[in-house]
Amino acid sequence: MPHPVIKFGTDGWRGIIADDFTFANVRTAAEAIAAYIHAQEDPRKGLCIAYDTRFGSRAFAHACAEVVAATGIRVDLARAVTPTPALSFGVRERGAAGGIMITSSHNPAQWNGVKYKGWYGGSGKPSMIAAIETYLGQPVPRAAQPATIAEVDFLPSYLKAIESFADLGLIARSGMKFCIDSMYGAGGTILSDIFNRIGVANVAIRSNPDPLFPGINPEPIEPNIRALGEATVANRCQAGLCTDGDADRIGATDEHGNFLDPHKIYSVLLSWVLKRKGWPGAVTRAFNTTRMLDRICKKYNRELIEHGIGFKFVCDYMLEREILMGGEESGGIGFQRHLPERDGLLNSLLLANVMAEEGKTLGQLVADLQAEYGEHQYGRVDLHIPDAIKNAAIVRSRALPAGDTTFAGMPILRTETLDGVKFYLDNPDAGTRPNAAETWLLLRASGTEPLMRIYTESCSKESVAKLLESARAFALGG
């Protein structure tokens, strides 16, 4: 029987602190995870637990540790705030049965969550999460003697891994200056400390932990990232680098303070890796990400796999076959040779690495890509609307015929329904622009809340704005 409050999503459960995210419910979730490990993993391998800067995260992590240890599973518990990718790295490095991360990632301050990480160092597979849910509220046998809880530091080995993945010497010799924004989250002073140690000029903002995330949600998108853009310009930096609340996602601004969406970041990193590194493996991208990635892969004769929305799909592919890198629309990008996991800190170092190797600012790198592969402009709108309106819009969108139906005056060429409803459109602007990007529009309803997201990509900012407004009117019943 489903639990009335605890519902695990992609890789865990989240809730409102003191409303449904209570100590009692957190302990229930931890018991279910312990029961799963006893039943389907090797409990002798132990469990790793860490936490972010959110209100109560440390206390919630300690509660989880006590529950798990009481069932006879030893626990390695973080002694301080820890980024999610550092926990995932620790799980794999230590050969643990799994991991628990107390975080609600990029959500507003009133939220917290319990994420489950698999033994391989990435988000729990859907089969794992489904199994954990079956144990919610079930009694778990207690051990005659509780297992040990050891406080550990997951950072040193993780930092060694990301510092060796990037070329720090090259960054140090570049003479470039960076602005770093941790959004009051688990990224803290990590990047700034690395740059200071190797002599790279940098300015840090919002690096102090603050569970209120004052004035922002810790998600590296506009408007939350505006302070980074302003600081980047004011301090004459060549780029601004940003991580979200638990430091697994990346955001960035160019030297002019302009927000660079995750699609541009992914494209910069992919182009560099294929050009400079030549590492093997296919490339994956979510259904709502830029088609510029397809053009880059085509140039280098590299297979591109399109999949559903969420990093769990990237992780699944990385566990099944050789994957160079994979990513999603929200700034989660991962490299299989590092971890089957998003890592905002590693990707920040790699962006600095690309800039150093190419001798260009972040804005120049993006301009080069737009010139070579055609201008790709992207936009997204989140509509908080009642479920009835949301669901009706999806039903209507699925029934739209190609040819006669238009959005912003652009006829539908074809429709895809891999994850949501995606329309490819005949954009008249494309005829006037060299190597124009394909124009597409995606409507996707949240399965867990009264929310519809509308995504679009086109060859001009003007058509992106028109499409978002047209789709908004359609979704609201216009």
N, C-alpha and C positions, 0 to 999 in steps of 0.2 A: 504494500500500500504506500502511495507517495506521501512524503512528509509534508505537513501543512505549511511549513515555512521554508525549509531548506530545499532549494532546487539548484542543482549543479548545472552550469552552462557549459561553455566551450572547455574550460579547464578548471572550473571551480564554482563556488557559491559566493554571492555578494549580497549585502543587505545594509539597511540604515542602522547606524550605531545606536544602541539603546532602544531601538524599536524591534526589529527582528534579529539584528546582529547583536546578540546578547551572549554573555558567558555560557549560559545554559545551552544555547543553540550551537555555539562554537564547540563546546565539549561534545555535543551530539555528533557534529560533523567529524571531529577527530576520532571518536569511537568508531564511526563507520569506516574511516580510512584505515584504522588499526585492524578492524575486522577483515577488511579486504586484503590487507597485507598478510594476515595470518592464513587466509583461505587461498589466495591466488599468487602471492609472491613468497619470497623467503624471509621470514621475520628475523632470522639470525643476522641479516645484513644491515639491520637498523634503518632509521629514518632521519632525514635532515630537516630542520625547521628554521625558518628565518622570517624577518619582518621588516616593514618599511617605516616611514615617518608618521603614519596616520595616528589619530587619537586612539590610544589603548593598544596599539599593535604589539608592543613588547609584552604586555600583560596577557593578551590573547594568545600569543605564541607560547608563553610559559604554561598557560592552561592546556594548550594542545599537547605540549611535551609531557605534562603530568599524566594526562589521559592515556597517551600512547605508551609511556613507560610502565604504567600500571598493568598493561596487558602483557608485559614481558618483552617489549621491543625497545632496544636501547636507542637513545636519541642524541644526535649532535645538534645542539641548539646555538644559534648565532648569539654572540655576546654583545653585538651592536647592530645598528641599522645596516641592512644588506640589500643590494640591488637584486632583483629577481634573477637575472642571468648569472650572478655569482652563486646564488643558491643552486641553480640548475647545474652549473659547472661542478659544484661541490658534491651533488648527488652522484654524478657520473664518476668523478675522480675517486670518491670514497667507495664506490661499488655499493651504494645504499639501495635498499629496496624501493625507495621513492622519497618524495619531499613534500613538505607543506610550506607554502609562502603566505604569510598574512599580509594582504595588500588588496586594494581595490584599484590599483593601477592608475588610470587617468580620470577616474570618476570624481565627482565633487567631494568636498571634505567630509560630509556627513555619512559617506559610505565607507565600508570596509569589506574585506572578503577573505575567503580561504581558497587558495589555489592548490591543485594537486599536480605534482611533477613526477613523471615516470622515471624509472631506473636509468634510462638512456640520457637524461638531462634535458627534457623538454616537456611540453604540456602533456597531461595524461591523454591517452587515446580515448575516443568516444566509448569504446568497449570497457575501458577501465572506469571511466566516470559513471557509466550506466551500472557497473557492478557495485561501485561505492554507494550509489543511491539505494540499492536494494538492501543495504545494511543499516540505513538510517533508522534510528529508533529501536534497533534490535539489541538485545543484551549481549555484551562482550565479556567472555570469561576473564577474570583477573588472575594474574600470576601470583604464586605464593609469595614471591618477593619482587617488588618493582625493579625494572631494569634501570640502568644508570642513565643519567642526563648529564652530558658533558658540554660545557660552554666552549665554543670554538670560534675561530675567526676564518670565515670562508674567503676573505678578500685576497690574502697573499698569493695563493696559487692561481686564482682567477686573474688577478692583475698581471701576473707573470705571463699567462696565456695571451691576453689581449695585447700586451706590450710587445710580445714576440711576433704576433700576427701582423701588426703594423710596423712600418720602418720608422722608428723614432729618430734615428740618426738623420734621415732625410728631412723629417719635419723640423728638427733642431737647426739644420743648416739653411732652411728656407728663408729665414728672416721674416716670416709672416707673424701676424698677431691675430689672436682669436678672442672672441667674447663667448663666455660659457654660462649657460643658464640651466640650473638643476631644478627649477620650479619648486623649491623648498622640499624636494623629494629625496629618494634614496641615492641619487647620483652624488649628492653632497659636493665635496671638494675633490672628488676622485680625479676628474680630468685636469682640473687646475693644478693639483698636486703633481701629476705626471708631467705636465708642461713646465711647471716651475723647476722640477728636478732636472729636466734636460735643457733648460734655458730657453724655452719658447715663451715669448711675450704673450700675456693673456690678461683678461679682465673677467672676474667672476661676479655674477649677480644671482640673487635668490639661492645661494648655496647653503644657507642655514636651514636646518630642519624646522618646519612649522606645520603642525597638523591642521591648521586652518587654511593653508594655502591662500593667504590674504589677497583678495581681489581677483583670483583666477581659479579655474579648474586646472589641475596639473596635466593638461593635454597639450602637446606642442603644436597647436594650430592657432589661427586667428580667432578671437582677439587676444588670447592668452599669451601669445608670443611677441606682442608689440613692444613690450619693455626690452626684449632682447634686440629687436631691430633698432630701437632708439639708442641703446647702449653701444651697439656695434658701430653705428655712425659716429656717435659722440666720441668714441675712443679710437676712431680711425682703424678699425679692425678689418681684415680681409674676409671674415665670415663670422657668423654667430652660430654656435652649436648648442642644441637643447636636448634634454632628456625628460621623459615624463615622470610621474610620481614614483614608479618603481624601477625606472631607468632601463626598461626593455624596448622603448620606442624612441625614435629620433625625430627631431625637427630642426630646421635651420633657417637662417636669413642670410642674404648676400651682403656684400660690402655697402650697399645703398640702403640697407635696412628692410629690403623686400622679403616677405615670407616666401620660402621655397617649399612647395608642397612635397609630400613624401614621394610622389611619382618622379619628380625631378631628381630627388636624392637617389632613389633606386636606379634611375637611368645613368646618373653620373658614376655611381659605383660599378654598375654592370659594364658600362662601356670601358671603364678603366681596367677592370679585371680581365675582360676578354682581350683587350689591346695589350696590356702590360704583363699579365700573369699567365694567361693561357691555361688556367686550371681546368681539368675535365669536368664533365657533368652537364646535365640538362638544367634549364632555368624554369622556375615556376612563378606564376603570378596569379593573384586573385581576380575574379570575374569583374571587379570594379576598378581595376588599375589601368594605367596608361598603355595604349597600343604602341607607344614609342619603343617599349621593351621588345615588342615583336620585330620591329624594324632593325633594332640593334642586333638581335639574335640572328636575323636573316643575313645581315652583313657578315657575321662571323660564322655562319653555317652551324649555329647552335640550336638544338631542339628547345622549343618553348612549350610549356605545359600550362594550360589555363584551368583553374579549379575554383571551387566554391569559396565564399568569403569567410576568412578566419585563418589564423596561423596554424590551426590544427591540421589543415590540409597540407600545408608546407611540411610540417613535422612528419605526417604520414608518408609523404613521398620520400623524405630524407631517410626514413627507416626502411624503405623498400628498395631503393635504387640509388645510383650515383647522381647527386644533385649538386650543382655548383652553388647556387643561391636561390632563395625564394623570398617572396614578400607580399605584403598586403597594403591596402590603401591607407591605413591609419599609422604608418611609420614603423611597422614591424618588419624588419629585414634580417634574414639569417643566412649564415654560411655553414654548410654541412661539415666542412673541415674544421670548424670551431665547435659548434653545438647545433642540434636541431631545435633552435630556440632564437627568439628575437633578442637583439642586444644593442641597445641605444648607445652604450658607452663605446663598444668596439666600432660601431659604424661612425661615431663621431671622430674617433682616431683615424679611421680609414678615409673619411672626407678630407681631413687635414693632410693625410698621406697623398691623396690624389692631387690636391692643390700644390703640395710641395714638389711632386714628381713632374707635374705639367707646368709648374711655374705660373699658375694663373689663379685669380681670385675665384670664389664660388660663382659669382655672377658671370664671369667670363666663360667658365666651364659649361654653364647652362646655355649661354648664348651660342656656344659652339655646337652643342647638341641640337638646338633648335634650327640652326643654319644647315646642319648636315642631314637631319632626319625629318625636317619640316616642323613648323610651329605647332606645338601641342599645348592647348590651354585647358584647364580643368576647373570644375566647380562642383560644390556639394551643398545641399540644403537639408536640414533636419526639420521635419514637420512633426510637432507634438500634437497629434489629433486622436480623437476617440477611435477605439478598435473598429467600430462599425463603419466609420468613414474610411479608415485605412484599408480594411479588408474589401470593401466595395470597390475602392479604386484599383486594387490589384485584380479583382475579377473583371472589371471593365477593361483594364489594360491588356489582359490576356485575350480579350475578344476583338481587339482592334485589328482590322485588316490592313495589309500592306497596300501601297499604291495610293488609295484615295485619302487615307488618314494622314494628318500632318501635325507636327508640333512646331510652333513658331514659324509656320509656313513651309516647313521642310517635310516632304513626303517620307513615309516609312518604306525603307528598302527591304528589310527583313527583321525578324524578331528571334531572340534567343532567350531561353528560360532556365539556364543552368542554376542560377541563384537570384531570384527576382525576375523581373521582366525587362529585357534590354532591347531597345530599338536602335537599329542602324538607319541613319537618315541621309537624305539627299540634300546636302547643304550647298546652296548657290555660291556661297563665299569660296568654296573649295576651288572653283574654276579660276579664281583670280589670284591664287596663292601657290607658290612653288611647293611641290611635294606635300600637298595639304594633308593634314591628319584626317583620318576617318572621323565622322561625327556620330556619336552614340549617346543615348540617354537611358539611364537605368532607374527603375523604381523598385525599391525593396522594402518590405514591411518587416519590422522587428517581430520576432516570435515571442518576446517576453514582456514588451511594454507598448503603450499606445504611441508608437513612433514610426514614421516612414522616412526613409532616407532617399533622396533623389541625387543621382550623380550624373555628370555629363562631361564629355571631352569633345573638343572641336578645334578648328584651325584658327579661331580668333576669340578674344575675350568678349567681344560684342555678341557673337552667336551663343557663347556659353551663358551670358546673362539672359538673353532672350529665351533660351531653352529651359533654364531653371524656372523662369517666371511662368512660361507656358505649362510646364509640368506641374508646378505648384497649383495653378488654377484647375488643371485636370484632376489632380488628386483631391482637391477640396470640392469637386463635383461640378466645376465650371465647364 
